Amino acid sequence: MKEKEVEKQERVIILIDGSNFYYSTAKKGKKIDFNKLIKELTGDRKLVRAYYYVAPLDIEANEKKYWSHQRFLDKLRQIPNFEVVLCALKKIKSCEKYVYVVKGDDVKMSNTLIMGAVDNSYDTAIVVSGDEDFIDSINIVKKRYMKRIENAYFSKSSSSNLRDACDFAINLNKIINKLEVKKSPELSEDHAGH
């Protein structure tokens, strides 16, 4: 009797550019349920890990907002197979006021993408960003490691060059209503502002 060959389930990682994601959803006045986002992007595939790259806020600028953001990050950490990756927040004085820039998020996302391919820990990576800085890393993992790359993006903050570099792209504007928080706001993006 022949043994049935079990088809290997496609393994997926999700890389979320937190700053890009927050500003895209905040402009629309939407609060996103990250459990729904992960389920929608993963589909019937196996989620290996989801990563959310973000910088902690400046406690000196607004202590209340800082602690609210920390509670939001703690709720994200409770999602199974979800990792919050902290990056640096740089404070720059410009025209007598301060602006904040997240530093290191692109490099950390690219490192996860490449090292995951090297270690063969995923089959498909979903890059949730509109930033074309990831194109070189995407090309490396596609050509050298034969990985599939998908892009989940918002129209107004997305590079067409990034979408073209990927095997598949999904416009999150078209499914955002399915991802919105309905009753339980603790896993929404409302506390993730910069």
C-alpha positions, 0 to 999 in steps of 0.5 A, spaced: 500 500 500 502 506 497 503 512 503 499 518 501 504 524 499 502 530 504 502 536 500 507 541 504 503 547 507 506 554 504 509 557 510 508 565 510 512 571 514 509 578 514 513 584 515 509 590 517 512 597 516 509 600 523 510 607 521 508 606 514 502 602 516 500 607 522 500 613 517 496 610 512 490 608 516 490 614 520 489 618 514 483 614 513 481 615 520 481 607 521 483 602 526 485 596 524 484 589 528 491 586 527 488 579 528 484 580 522 489 583 518 494 577 519 488 572 517 486 576 511 493 576 508 495 569 511 489 565 508 489 558 508 497 558 509 501 557 515 503 563 518 510 562 521 511 569 524 508 576 523 513 582 525 511 589 526 517 594 526 516 600 530 519 605 534 517 607 541 514 614 542 518 620 546 516 619 553 518 627 554 514 629 548 507 626 551 507 621 557 500 619 556 501 618 548 507 614 550 504 609 555 498 608 551 502 606 545 506 601 550 499 598 552 498 597 544 504 594 543 503 589 549 497 587 546 500 586 539 505 581 543 499 577 545 497 575 538 500 568 537 506 568 532 507 576 532 513 579 534 514 587 535 521 589 533 523 595 536 527 601 532 530 607 534 526 614 534 530 620 532 528 627 534 530 632 529 529 640 531 527 643 524 524 650 524 524 651 532 520 645 532 521 637 533 520 632 528 521 624 529 524 619 524 524 612 525 531 609 524 533 602 522 526 599 521 528 598 513 534 595 515 531 590 520 525 588 515 530 587 510 535 583 515 529 578 517 527 578 509 534 575 507 536 571 513 529 568 513 530 566 506 537 563 508 535 559 513 529 557 509 524 559 514 519 561 509 516 560 502 512 566 502 514 573 505 508 579 505 511 586 505 506 590 508 509 597 506 509 602 500 517 603 501 521 601 495 527 601 499 526 593 500 526 592 492 534 590 493 532 585 498 526 582 495 530 581 488 535 577 492 530 572 496 527 571 489 533 570 485 537 567 489 533 563 494 526 562 490 522 565 495 515 568 493 514 575 495 507 579 496 506 586 497 500 589 501 500 596 500 495 603 501 495 606 494 497 613 497 503 611 500 505 606 495 511 605 490 509 602 483 516 600 483 515 596 489 509 592 487 512 591 480 518 587 484 513 583 488 510 576 485 503 579 487 500 585 490 494 587 494 491 593 495 489 594 502 484 600 501 480 595 497 479 590 504 480 595 509 473 595 511 474 587 513 480 589 517 477 594 522 476 594 529 468 592 531 468 592 538 474 591 542 479 596 540 485 594 544 488 591 538 487 597 533 492 601 531 489 607 534 495 608 539 501 607 535 502 614 532 508 618 532 
